[in-house]
Amino acid sequence: MLGLIGGVIPGPVITAVFTEILQSGYMKSLRIILIALITESIVALLSLLILDSLGFNEGFFRGLSLAGAVILIWIAISIWKIKTLDSGTKVHFGFGKILIMILSNGVLWSYWITICIPKAILLGQQLRHGEYLFMGSVQMGWLISTMVVAFLFSRFRKALSRPRVIPVLFKLFALAFVYFAIDMTIKSIQYFLQ
């Protein structure tokens, strides 16, 4: 779910993909999606390896999850306010520009370090190589939802861009993030109260 929702969150990647679709079509946007997938996978793997190698206990990751819940609420509030997807600028998205755009995205790093990595490490403690299974699942979800949203945007841009549709769609995404934030908070509090 985190990956599926993450793939449709408005941000630099989805904005670049939608812009490329408007400028050059769906097939050209796949290059941006592929570069983003590879870059984000490297970010996720490095974050996982570094945090996992530091040998923090479960309490540390439960505390980190509380910070992640706050970030999810912040993202949900931002998503809740979205009313349109229109982008009026024509931009060329070269490899370097995409790479820098993704690596400088603080929300991406925060998302992985405070939300996904703790969940991955906790699964790794329960299941052999569970952390990698979790990370792969999140990335697959991201890839699937990003490609589906890009394809739908390319096919149904007029219908999806209606002022009444976009706010409803993103309010649903925002509520899903609130759910994850509440779930993470409850589980962390239960852990500390035991």
C-alpha positions in Angstrom: 0.0 0.0 0.0 2.8 2.4 0.9 4.3 1.9 -2.6 1.0 2.1 -4.4 0.1 5.4 -2.8 3.6 6.7 -3.0 3.5 6.4 -6.7 0.6 8.7 -7.1 1.7 11.4 -4.6 2.2 14.7 -6.3 5.8 15.6 -6.1 8.8 16.1 -8.4 8.6 12.7 -10.1 4.9 12.6 -10.9 5.0 16.3 -11.9 7.9 15.5 -14.3 6.1 12.5 -15.6 2.9 14.4 -16.3 4.8 17.3 -17.8 6.7 14.9 -20.1 3.4 13.3 -21.1 2.0 16.7 -22.0 5.1 17.6 -24.0 6.2 14.2 -25.6 3.7 11.5 -24.8 3.5 8.5 -22.5 6.3 6.4 -24.0 8.8 9.2 -23.4 7.7 9.5 -19.7 8.7 5.9 -19.1 12.4 7.1 -19.1 11.7 9.4 -16.2 9.9 6.6 -14.3 12.8 4.2 -14.9 15.4 6.7 -13.7 13.3 7.5 -10.7 12.8 3.8 -9.8 16.6 3.1 -10.0 17.5 6.3 -8.0 14.8 5.8 -5.3 15.8 2.1 -5.0 19.4 3.1 -4.4 18.3 5.7 -1.8 16.1 3.1 -0.1 18.8 0.4 -0.1 21.5 2.8 1.2 19.2 4.0 3.9 18.3 0.4 4.9 22.0 -0.8 4.9 23.2 2.2 6.9 20.4 2.1 9.5 20.4 -1.7 9.8 24.2 -1.8 10.3 24.1 0.7 13.2 22.3 -2.0 15.2 19.6 0.1 16.7 17.0 -1.8 18.8 13.3 -2.0 18.0 12.6 1.0 20.3 14.6 3.3 18.1 12.6 2.3 15.0 9.3 2.6 16.9 10.3 6.1 17.9 11.4 6.8 14.3 7.9 5.6 13.2 6.3 8.3 15.4 8.3 10.9 13.5 7.2 9.1 10.3 3.6 9.4 11.4 4.0 13.1 11.8 5.5 13.3 8.2 2.6 11.3 6.9 0.1 13.7 8.4 2.0 16.6 6.9 2.0 14.9 3.5 -1.7 14.1 3.9 -2.5 17.8 4.6 -0.6 18.8 1.5 -2.4 16.2 -0.6 -5.8 17.2 0.8 -5.3 20.8 -0.6 -4.6 19.7 -4.2 -7.1 21.0 -6.7 -5.4 20.7 -10.1 -2.7 18.9 -11.9 -2.0 21.4 -14.6 1.6 22.3 -15.3 2.2 25.2 -17.7 6.0 25.0 -18.1 7.8 23.2 -20.9 10.9 21.5 -19.5 13.5 19.1 -20.7 14.1 16.3 -18.3 17.7 15.0 -18.8 19.2 12.2 -16.7 21.2 14.6 -14.6 18.2 16.8 -13.9 16.0 13.8 -12.9 18.8 12.4 -10.7 19.4 15.7 -8.9 15.6 16.3 -8.6 15.2 13.0 -6.8 18.3 13.0 -4.6 17.5 16.5 -3.4 14.0 15.6 -2.5 14.0 15.8 1.3 10.5 14.3 1.5 11.8 11.2 -0.2 14.7 10.7 2.3 12.3 11.4 5.2 9.8 9.0 3.8 12.3 6.2 3.5 14.2 6.8 6.7 11.2 7.4 9.0 8.4 5.3 7.5 9.6 2.5 5.2 13.0 1.6 6.7 11.7 1.1 10.3 8.9 -1.1 8.9 11.4 -3.0 6.7 13.8 -3.6 9.6 11.0 -4.8 11.9 9.8 -7.3 9.2 13.5 -8.4 8.8 13.5 -9.3 12.5 10.4 -11.5 11.9 11.2 -13.0 8.5 14.6 -13.8 7.0 15.4 -11.1 4.5 12.0 -9.5 5.3 13.5 -6.1 5.0 14.4 -6.7 1.4 11.0 -8.2 0.6 9.4 -5.2 2.1 11.6 -2.7 0.2 11.0 -4.6 -3.1 7.3 -4.7 -2.5 7.2 -0.9 -1.8 9.2 -0.3 -5.0 7.0 -2.6 -7.1 3.9 -0.9 -5.7 5.5 2.5 -6.6 6.4 1.4 -10.1 2.9 -0.1 -10.8 1.0 2.9 -9.5 3.2 5.4 -11.2 3.0 3.7 -14.5 -0.8 3.3 -14.2 -1.3 6.9 -13.2 0.9 8.1 -16.0 -1.0 5.9 -18.5 -4.4 7.1 -17.2 -3.2 10.6 -17.2 -2.1 10.3 -20.8 -5.5 8.7 -21.9 -7.9 10.6 -19.7 -6.2 13.8 -19.0 -9.3 15.9 -19.7 -11.5 13.8 -17.5 -9.0 13.6 -14.6 -8.1 17.3 -14.8 -11.7 18.4 -14.1 -11.8 20.6 -11.1 -14.3 18.3 -9.3 -12.4 15.0 -9.8 -8.9 15.9 -8.7 -9.7 17.2 -5.2 -11.8 14.1 -4.4 -9.1 11.7 -5.7 -6.4 13.3 -3.6 -8.6 13.6 -0.5 -8.9 9.8 -0.7 -5.1 9.5 -0.9 -4.7 11.9 2.0 -7.1 9.8 4.1 -5.0 6.7 3.3 -1.9 8.5 4.7 -3.8 9.5 7.8 -4.7 5.9 8.3 -1.1 4.8 8.0 0.0 7.6 10.4 -2.6 6.5 13.0 -1.7 2.8 12.6 2.1 3.6 13.1 1.4 5.8 16.1 -0.8 3.2 17.8 1.7 0.4 17.2 4.6 2.5 18.5 2.6 3.6 21.6 1.7 0.0 22.3 5.3 -1.0 22.0 6.4 1.6 24.5 3.6 0.8 26.9 4.5 -2.9 27.1 
